[in-house]
């Protein structure tokens, strides 16, 4: 049986000619028999695609030939089946809606902590300066229910647009600690970390590459349960293998 390669990637970068880009992306994905979803927005790209490794590699080589995506970082996982029914390329206003247009990661990312360093801090319970660690889950409540880091803080969000007010409501709880904001693949926690910094929360990091990259590089140190994903696999365990929802 042919094993399927799944990729997840995003990049905050100013994009124009969105309809032209949409048609080109769709054509290239179809030529390579890929299925999944690509979101194109003025602030960047977000994609989840599946196909054979050969076709994924051809598609990524084509995409990275565009100067806007030359340094696109990709997370990989494998499955026995394609977890998408069709190929869609959509134009949206934001990669992930936050309703704070001044939050522009392209203009400057929040500090990021890599998976290996995060795993060490989680194991030790503090950062390199001795500050206690708070793991802040920026995902929605049903995603948290599938799994999260042991002891992680979350605010029962039903949508990401609720996050800014939740930060303001809980800001005092974050004082004096090192905050690692995390999400599935990195998009929400990147915007979240920037917003927290702008409203005066100190010592904020984003988990670089999100939970999926953390699983890939550490095997899920300190994580309990699975990670919800928005395709037919539903959740992935720390070995990046599909698991049924409980």
C-alpha angles and dihedrals in degrees: 000000000000111000116228122229116216121197133191122188143153139177132188105223132136110261132188133177088049097170092050090049091047093055093046093049092048093049093048092047092049093048087056094045092240125158130198140073134299121189118202119192138161087257097051148283136302123186142179114183139165134195142107116322090245093055093043090053092049091049093048092048089053094046095047090053085075108087089225091063104029092116097038109151117216135200117212135204135162134230138171093235138033105261095207131073098206146006116258131177111187134184114223137171095239134013087232118006115242101148091227105109092180089068100091114163090189088068091057133333124232114249111282131210117210122232097255094050091045090052091052093048091048091050093047094041094229142059126252090276092054096252116143115254124240115193107206117199108210095184130103122275096256090053091050089052090062092057144308141172115299108265094007119160117235134166104214093252118187092192136007094247086073092062100085094055091044089056091053091048093051101031095116091057090062098052117120094011136099110247123209109191113201140180138161102288107355107270101101095039090050093055090040094055092049092050092049091051091050093054093050105265106145132212095026123163133176119224100247110238093002128242094324093058089043090054091047094052104032108021090241105299108194094004121125122203128351138310119251114230128189100240138072093286087070096192137017126209122223089272087059091247120141116256130185118250112259 
